[in-house]
Amino acid sequence: MGARRLSALNARRWQVFKANRRGFWAFWIFAVLFLISLFAPFLSNDRPILVSYKGELLFPTFVDYPEAKFGGFLAKTDFRDPVNQEEIAANGWLIWPPIRYSYDTVNKELPSPAPSPPASSLAREQACIKYPAGVNDPNCAFGNLNWLGTDDQGRDVIARLVYGFRISVAFGLILTILSSIIGMATGALQGYLGGWTDLLFQRFIEIWVSMPTLYLLIILAAFITPTFWILLFVLVLFSWTSLVGLVRAEFLRARNFEYVRAARALGLSDARIIFKHLLPNAVVSTITFMPFILSGSVTTLTSLDYLGFGLPAGSPSLGELIAQGKNNLQAPWLGITGFLVVSIMLSLLVLIGEAVRDALDPRKTFA
């Protein structure tokens, strides 16, 4: 049991973290939102989650079924087609996600030209009056209404927010983790070895950080279409320097401590001294900065998408939604929605960062 319990130091840190109520609740809100976004295909999709047809269970979320299976002739079934819905309802049943749009689904039954304003209860009543059957009407069902409107291509704003939030956070997390690992490893080598190694690395970093990242991305976009992984690779190349200085300073300070000298005298290898004795102390201080690095990574992707140098066209993106708001001032819901989602997400990350900073501060108490 004792091995499973938190150490006294970590228990104190957890209590200090919980004592920061804003950061504590921000952490849980952000965690729940990200967890929900991971199941985006089950929350927002133009395909049913589960279909029972003539005694057979089908999973359209994962498998593309030809329309011939339901008596049609297309290569892929359009489950939003009322004809297919009637065929399935006559021979089984289907379960839809709460929002019946994916991020790239174009609503062809809009009550007004795109970008269409947010739906209202009146719009639903009018749609159901127009189509008394209701069930097969693409505008009548609760999940078919565009509650936050559509963008200028007729795509549902909520669906694009759900998928865009997932991509933004996933991109930021991967970028933060990879850049932190590279930066910490570089800073550790510089600080521990010192001398010419430290000097040469410092000169290299000074040259490297002076390179114009945005211009390089513009040049890259002229030759190839930046995908998620290409964009991530390029940004990792230029963002790993954020923690180098902090880790280097920690290693320069601690490498001549008595316990490090004792470890050398006992014959421990440099790798063991770095990973077992020095790196844990450096990690404590670097963790404080990671929520802020994450918020910076999300902001970078949002900015690139806003400028048109980010993810490929059509990808669910918060930056692209904000850009649509700028280009469609007659549709204020686009810019307002994108701004609110980005600002709330970044505010939550900043509050989490403040709580982590307090938890790792030895001067803070939770009393």
C-alpha positions as CSV (number, residue, x, y, z in Angstrom):
1,M,0.0,0.0,0.0
2,G,2.8,2.4,0.9
3,A,4.3,2.1,-2.6
4,R,1.1,3.1,-4.1
5,R,0.6,6.2,-2.0
6,L,1.9,9.6,-3.0
7,S,5.1,10.7,-1.4
8,A,4.8,13.5,1.2
9,L,6.2,16.0,-1.3
10,N,3.9,15.0,-4.1
11,A,1.0,14.9,-1.7
12,R,1.7,18.5,-0.7
13,R,2.0,19.5,-4.4
14,W,-1.4,17.9,-5.1
15,Q,-3.0,19.7,-2.2
16,V,-1.5,23.1,-3.3
17,F,-2.8,22.4,-6.9
18,K,-6.3,21.7,-5.5
19,A,-6.2,24.8,-3.3
20,N,-6.0,26.9,-6.5
21,R,-9.7,26.5,-7.3
22,R,-9.5,28.3,-10.7
23,G,-6.7,26.1,-11.9
24,F,-8.2,22.9,-10.5
25,W,-11.6,23.4,-12.1
26,A,-9.9,24.6,-15.3
27,F,-8.0,21.4,-15.5
28,W,-11.1,19.2,-15.1
29,I,-13.1,21.3,-17.6
30,F,-10.3,21.1,-20.2
31,A,-9.8,17.4,-19.6
32,V,-13.5,16.7,-20.0
33,L,-13.8,18.8,-23.2
34,F,-10.7,17.1,-24.7
35,L,-12.0,13.6,-23.7
36,I,-15.4,14.4,-25.3
37,S,-13.6,15.6,-28.5
38,L,-11.7,12.3,-28.8
39,F,-15.1,10.7,-29.5
40,A,-16.0,13.3,-32.1
41,P,-17.2,10.6,-34.7
42,F,-19.7,9.4,-32.1
43,L,-20.8,12.9,-31.2
44,S,-21.0,14.6,-34.6
45,N,-21.2,12.6,-37.8
46,D,-23.3,12.3,-40.9
47,R,-23.4,8.5,-40.5
48,P,-25.3,6.6,-37.8
49,I,-23.4,5.1,-34.9
50,L,-25.2,1.7,-35.3
51,V,-27.5,0.3,-37.9
52,S,-29.6,-2.9,-37.7
53,Y,-30.7,-3.9,-41.2
54,K,-32.4,-7.2,-41.9
55,G,-31.0,-8.7,-38.7
56,E,-27.5,-7.6,-39.4
57,L,-25.6,-5.1,-37.3
58,L,-23.7,-2.5,-39.2
59,F,-21.1,0.1,-38.0
60,P,-21.1,3.0,-40.6
61,T,-18.8,5.1,-38.4
62,F,-16.0,2.6,-39.2
63,V,-17.0,1.0,-42.4
64,D,-18.1,2.4,-45.8
65,Y,-21.1,0.4,-47.0
66,P,-22.1,0.5,-50.7
67,E,-25.6,1.7,-51.3
68,A,-26.4,-1.6,-53.1
69,K,-26.7,-3.1,-49.6
70,F,-29.8,-1.0,-49.1
71,G,-31.2,-1.3,-52.7
72,G,-29.4,1.7,-54.2
73,F,-26.6,2.0,-56.8
74,L,-24.0,4.4,-55.4
75,A,-20.5,3.3,-54.3
76,K,-21.0,4.7,-50.8
77,T,-24.2,5.0,-48.8
78,D,-25.5,8.5,-48.0
79,F,-27.4,7.8,-44.8
80,R,-28.8,11.3,-44.8
81,D,-30.8,10.5,-47.9
82,P,-34.5,10.0,-46.9
83,V,-34.8,7.1,-49.3
84,N,-32.1,5.2,-47.5
85,Q,-33.5,6.1,-44.1
86,E,-36.9,4.8,-45.1
87,E,-35.4,1.6,-46.3
88,I,-33.5,1.0,-43.1
89,A,-36.5,2.0,-40.9
90,A,-38.7,-0.5,-42.8
91,N,-36.2,-3.4,-42.2
92,G,-34.6,-2.4,-38.9
93,W,-33.4,0.7,-37.0
94,L,-30.5,3.1,-36.7
95,I,-29.0,5.2,-34.0
96,W,-27.8,8.7,-34.9
97,P,-25.2,10.7,-33.0
98,P,-26.5,13.9,-31.3
99,I,-25.3,16.1,-34.2
100,R,-25.9,14.6,-37.7
101,Y,-23.1,16.4,-39.4
102,S,-19.4,15.7,-39.8
103,Y,-16.9,18.5,-40.2
104,D,-17.1,18.3,-44.0
105,T,-20.8,17.6,-44.4
106,V,-22.5,20.2,-46.6
107,N,-26.1,20.9,-45.7
108,K,-28.0,21.2,-49.0
109,E,-31.3,22.0,-47.3
110,L,-30.5,25.3,-45.8
111,P,-33.4,27.7,-45.2
112,S,-31.2,30.6,-46.4
113,P,-28.0,31.0,-48.4
114,A,-24.8,30.0,-46.7
115,P,-23.5,31.2,-44.3
116,S,-26.8,30.4,-42.7
117,P,-27.6,31.9,-39.2
118,P,-28.1,29.7,-36.1
119,A,-31.3,27.7,-36.0
120,S,-34.0,28.4,-33.6
121,S,-37.0,26.5,-32.2
122,L,-39.2,28.4,-34.6
123,A,-37.1,27.1,-37.5
124,R,-37.7,23.6,-36.3
125,E,-41.4,24.1,-36.0
126,Q,-41.6,25.5,-39.5
127,A,-39.6,22.6,-40.9
128,C,-41.8,20.0,-39.2
129,I,-44.9,21.8,-40.4
130,K,-43.5,21.7,-43.9
131,Y,-42.8,18.0,-43.6
132,P,-45.4,16.5,-41.4
133,A,-43.6,13.1,-41.3
134,G,-40.8,14.9,-39.6
135,V,-38.5,11.9,-39.2
136,N,-37.1,12.0,-42.7
137,D,-36.9,15.7,-43.1
138,P,-33.3,16.9,-43.0
139,N,-34.2,20.1,-41.2
140,C,-36.7,18.8,-38.6
141,A,-34.8,16.4,-36.4
142,F,-33.0,17.9,-33.4
143,G,-29.6,16.7,-34.5
144,N,-30.1,18.1,-38.0
145,L,-30.5,21.7,-37.0
146,N,-27.5,24.0,-37.3
147,W,-27.7,25.4,-33.8
148,L,-24.6,27.7,-34.4
149,G,-25.3,28.2,-38.0
150,T,-23.2,27.2,-41.0
151,D,-20.0,28.5,-42.6
152,D,-19.8,30.0,-46.1
153,Q,-19.8,26.5,-47.6
154,G,-22.9,25.2,-45.7
155,R,-21.0,23.1,-43.1
156,D,-22.2,22.9,-39.6
157,V,-20.3,25.2,-37.2
158,I,-20.7,22.9,-34.1
159,A,-19.3,19.9,-36.0
160,R,-16.3,21.9,-37.2
161,L,-15.7,23.2,-33.6
162,V,-15.8,19.7,-32.2
163,Y,-13.3,18.3,-34.7
164,G,-11.2,21.5,-34.7
165,F,-10.9,21.5,-31.0
166,R,-9.6,17.9,-31.1
167,I,-7.1,18.6,-33.8
168,S,-5.9,21.8,-32.1
169,V,-5.3,20.2,-28.7
170,A,-3.8,17.0,-30.1
171,F,-1.5,19.1,-32.3
172,G,-0.5,21.2,-29.4
173,L,0.1,18.2,-27.1
174,I,2.3,16.4,-29.6
175,L,4.2,19.5,-30.4
176,T,4.8,20.3,-26.7
177,I,5.9,16.8,-25.8
178,L,8.3,16.4,-28.8
179,S,9.8,19.9,-28.5
180,S,10.1,19.5,-24.7
181,I,11.9,16.2,-25.0
182,I,14.4,17.5,-27.6
183,G,14.9,20.8,-25.7
184,M,15.5,19.1,-22.3
185,A,17.9,16.6,-23.9
186,T,19.9,19.4,-25.5
187,G,19.9,21.6,-22.4
188,A,21.0,18.6,-20.3
189,L,24.0,17.9,-22.5
190,Q,25.0,21.5,-22.6
191,G,24.8,22.0,-18.9
192,Y,26.4,18.8,-17.9
193,L,29.2,18.7,-20.3
194,G,29.9,22.5,-20.4
195,G,33.0,23.8,-22.1
196,W,33.2,23.8,-25.9
197,T,30.0,21.7,-26.1
198,D,28.0,24.3,-24.3
199,L,29.7,27.1,-26.3
200,L,29.1,25.6,-29.7
201,F,25.5,24.6,-28.9
202,Q,24.7,28.2,-27.7
203,R,26.1,29.7,-30.9
204,F,24.1,27.2,-33.0
205,I,20.9,28.0,-31.0
206,E,21.4,31.7,-31.5
207,I,21.6,31.2,-35.2
208,W,18.7,28.7,-35.3
209,V,16.2,30.9,-33.4
210,S,16.9,33.8,-35.7
211,M,15.5,32.0,-38.7
212,P,12.1,33.3,-39.9
213,T,9.8,30.4,-39.3
214,L,6.8,32.0,-40.9
215,Y,8.7,32.7,-44.1
216,L,9.9,29.2,-44.3
217,L,6.4,27.9,-43.9
218,I,5.2,30.2,-46.7
219,I,8.0,28.9,-49.0
220,L,7.2,25.3,-48.0
221,A,3.5,25.9,-48.8
222,A,4.4,27.0,-52.3
223,F,5.9,23.6,-53.0
224,I,3.8,21.1,-51.1
225,T,0.5,21.1,-49.2
226,P,1.3,21.1,-45.5
227,T,-0.4,18.1,-43.8
228,F,-0.8,17.6,-40.1
229,W,2.5,15.7,-39.8
230,I,4.5,17.9,-42.1
231,L,3.4,21.0,-40.2
232,L,4.2,19.3,-36.9
233,F,7.7,18.3,-38.1
234,V,8.5,21.8,-39.3
235,L,7.3,23.4,-36.1
236,V,9.2,20.9,-33.9
237,L,12.3,21.9,-35.7
238,F,12.0,25.5,-34.6
239,S,10.2,25.2,-31.2
240,W,12.5,22.8,-29.3
241,T,14.6,25.7,-28.1
242,S,12.0,27.0,-25.6
243,L,13.2,24.9,-22.7
244,V,16.9,24.6,-23.5
245,G,18.0,27.6,-21.5
246,L,16.1,26.6,-18.4
247,V,17.4,23.0,-18.3
248,R,20.9,24.2,-19.2
249,A,20.8,26.5,-16.2
250,E,19.6,23.8,-13.9
251,F,22.4,21.4,-15.0
252,L,25.1,24.1,-14.8
253,R,24.0,24.9,-11.2
254,A,23.7,21.3,-10.0
255,R,26.6,19.5,-11.8
256,N,29.1,20.5,-9.1
257,F,26.9,19.7,-6.1
258,E,28.3,17.4,-3.5
259,Y,26.0,14.5,-4.3
260,V,26.9,14.7,-8.0
261,R,30.6,14.6,-7.1
262,A,30.0,11.7,-4.8
263,A,28.2,9.8,-7.6
264,R,31.1,10.3,-9.9
265,A,33.5,9.1,-7.2
266,L,31.4,6.0,-6.8
267,G,31.9,5.3,-10.5
268,L,28.4,6.0,-11.8
269,S,28.2,6.7,-15.5
270,D,27.4,10.1,-16.9
271,A,24.1,8.8,-18.3
272,R,23.0,7.5,-14.9
273,I,24.0,10.7,-13.1
274,I,22.0,12.8,-15.7
275,F,18.9,10.7,-15.7
276,K,18.8,9.6,-12.0
277,H,20.2,12.6,-10.1
278,L,20.1,15.8,-12.3
279,L,17.2,15.4,-14.7
280,P,14.4,14.9,-12.0
281,N,15.3,18.3,-10.5
282,A,15.2,20.0,-13.9
283,V,11.9,18.3,-14.8
284,V,10.2,19.9,-11.8
285,S,10.9,23.4,-13.1
286,T,10.2,22.7,-16.7
287,I,6.8,21.2,-16.0
288,T,5.7,24.6,-14.8
289,F,6.2,26.0,-18.3
290,M,4.5,23.2,-20.3
291,P,0.9,24.4,-20.0
292,F,2.1,27.8,-21.4
293,I,4.0,26.0,-24.2
294,L,0.9,24.1,-25.0
295,S,-1.2,27.3,-25.2
296,G,1.5,28.8,-27.5
297,S,1.5,25.7,-29.7
298,V,-2.3,25.9,-30.1
299,T,-2.0,29.6,-30.8
300,T,0.6,28.9,-33.5
301,L,-1.6,26.4,-35.3
302,T,-4.6,28.7,-35.1
303,S,-2.6,31.6,-36.4
304,L,-1.2,29.6,-39.4
305,D,-4.7,28.4,-40.3
306,Y,-6.0,31.9,-40.1
307,L,-3.3,33.1,-42.5
308,G,-3.9,30.1,-44.8
309,F,-0.5,28.4,-44.2
310,G,-1.7,25.7,-41.8
311,L,-3.7,22.5,-42.3
312,P,-5.0,21.6,-45.8
313,A,-8.1,23.4,-47.1
314,G,-11.3,21.8,-45.7
315,S,-9.7,20.6,-42.5
316,P,-11.6,21.5,-39.3
317,S,-9.8,24.4,-37.9
318,L,-10.5,27.1,-35.4
319,G,-8.2,29.5,-37.2
320,E,-10.0,28.9,-40.5
321,L,-13.3,29.6,-38.8
322,I,-12.1,32.9,-37.5
323,A,-10.8,33.8,-41.0
324,Q,-14.3,33.0,-42.3
325,G,-15.7,35.4,-39.7
326,K,-13.4,38.1,-41.0
327,N,-14.4,37.4,-44.6
328,N,-18.1,37.3,-43.8
329,L,-18.9,40.2,-41.6
330,Q,-22.6,39.8,-42.4
331,A,-22.3,36.5,-40.4
332,P,-21.1,37.5,-37.0
333,W,-21.7,34.1,-35.5
334,L,-18.7,32.7,-37.3
335,G,-16.1,35.1,-35.8
336,I,-17.8,35.3,-32.4
337,T,-17.9,31.5,-32.1
338,G,-14.3,31.0,-33.1
339,F,-13.1,33.8,-30.9
340,L,-15.0,32.5,-27.8
341,V,-13.8,28.9,-28.3
342,V,-10.1,29.9,-28.7
343,S,-10.2,32.4,-25.9
344,I,-11.8,29.9,-23.5
345,M,-9.4,27.2,-24.4
346,L,-6.3,29.4,-23.9
347,S,-7.7,30.8,-20.7
348,L,-8.2,27.3,-19.3
349,L,-4.6,26.4,-20.2
350,V,-3.2,29.6,-18.6
351,L,-5.2,28.9,-15.4
352,I,-3.9,25.3,-15.4
353,G,-0.3,26.6,-15.8
354,E,-0.7,29.0,-12.9
355,A,-2.0,26.1,-10.7
356,V,0.9,23.9,-11.7
357,R,3.4,26.8,-11.0
358,D,1.9,27.1,-7.5
359,A,2.0,23.4,-6.9
360,L,5.7,23.2,-7.7
361,D,6.7,26.3,-5.8
362,P,8.1,25.1,-2.4
363,R,7.1,28.4,-0.8
364,K,3.4,27.8,-1.4
365,T,1.1,26.2,1.1
366,F,-2.4,25.0,0.9
367,A,-3.6,26.1,4.3
